[in-house]
Amino acid sequence: MAENFLLVASQVGTLFLLMGVGYVLTRCGKFGPETQSHTTFLLLYVVVPCLIIDTLQMPRSAHLIQVMGLCMALTLGLYLLAALGLCLLFRRQGENTRIVLRYGAMYGNIGFMGLPLAQAVLGEEGLMFAIVGLVGFTLFVWSHGVLLMGGKGGFSLKKMFLNPGMFGALGGIALFLLDFRLPAVAGNAVAFLGSMNTPLAMVIIGSQMAAADLGATFRNPRLYLSALFKLVGFPLLTALLLLPLRLEPVMYIVLVILAATPSAGYTSIFSQQYHRDTASAAQLVTLTTLCCILTLPCFAVLAGALIGR
């Protein structure tokens, strides 16, 4: 088990070194807000859709469709349970802060942290299940997440399906179900673009962390309960609930890893868009991202030990 922990920890450490590049560049004034905005657009609208399409360029089979459907159903079910459970927490906080803490405790950084880690630890099979989890995350974050942050006035059925994550998901799933392979020239281009996901995502996270007030982050006690639920409670609940189902080992480990990812960047984006507590949102994302270097390897190893892998 110690060897497995060191293996996962080394992968997480590699991701943090990539974050360090973004942190240093931002601190040196070479990666400003405008550059970060443009890079994020490239990642969300080009790189991630290409990664999804490339990963789903695989032979169609009844078994694969079945396990992917099961993974999607479990992902949505876990988010539903988390949404219900979080209604009991943070009742003493003001509305704007309460909403941010609940949102950050529920939604993890699937695209920027979950996909790279699943691919690094479990290979292409792990990435496939992580992408299914990303589709479930996208559906929930643009429905329940928008309702939570913006209320009924902020919800849009159009945005729920027409957003960066769904573009690639719908295209990749359509090609998979049709059992269609892209021509070699197009397929190689899509694969090269998709391979940029890990370094670009990590550099962007590092840049975001450089703009945060680390001292204020660690001095804010109300963040710790939300971080504890996100980094420990949610993944532990996921591991225990899914264990009796005897899932395929890779699927089980990926779902636990995704549950253990730090708070999503959408926490800050939506809090600003819907005029919530933006300071707490940015601090929560920073706190959970820093702390996950310890918690993520623990839960990845725990999931492997529980499932016997």
C-alpha positions, 0 to 999 in steps of 0.5 A: 500500500505504501508503494501505491501511495507514493505512486499516486503522490508522485503523480499529484506532485507532478501536477503541482509542479505544473501548477508552480509554472503558472504560479511563478509566471503570474507572480513575475507578471508574465501570465496576467488576467487577460492571458489567463482568460484566453488560455482558459477559453482555449482549454474549455472550448477546444482542448477539453472537447478534443480530449473527450472526442479522442478518448471516445474514439474506441470500438463500440460494444454492448458491454462498454455502453452498459458500463458507461451508462452505469457510471453516468447513473452513479455520478448523477445519483452521488451528486443528488445525495450530496445536494440533499445532504448539504442542505443541512450544513452552513445554516448559520452563515449569511445567504451569500456565503452559505451558497458558496460554501455548499457549492464548493463542498459539492462540485469538484475540479473534475476537468482540470484535476480529475481528468489528468489524475485519472489518466496519470494513475489509471491510463486510458481506461481511467480517463474514459470513466473520468470523462463520463463523470465529467459529462454528469458533472456538466449536466448537474453544474449547469442545472442544480449548480446554476439554480443554487448560485443564481436562483430560478432567474439564473437557470437556462435550459439552453445553457444546460446543454449548450456549454463547452463541456457538452459540445465535446461530450455530445460529439464524442458520444455521437461518434462512439454510438455510430462507431465512426472513426475520424480520418487519420489526419483529423484524428491526429490533430484532435489527439494532439489538441486533447493532449494539451489538457493536463499542462494547460489546466495545471498552469491555469490553476497555478495562475489562479492561486497566485492571485489569492491571499494565502494568509487570509485563506488559512485564517478563515475558519468557516472554510474548513468545514466546507473543505473537510466535506469536499476533500474527506466527507464526499469521497469517503461517502462515495467509497462506502456507498459504491463498495457493495455494488462490486463495480469494475475496479477502474470505474470504482477508483475513478469515481472516488478520485473524482469525488476527492478533487478540490472545489471547482473553479466554477465556485469563483466564476459563478459567485462573481457572476451571481454576486455571491461571496467572491472572497470566500469562493476564491479562498475555498478553491485555493484551500482545497487545491492546496490540501488535496495534495495530501487527501487525493493520494490517500483516497486513491490508495484507499479505493484501490485497497477496498476494491482489491486492486 
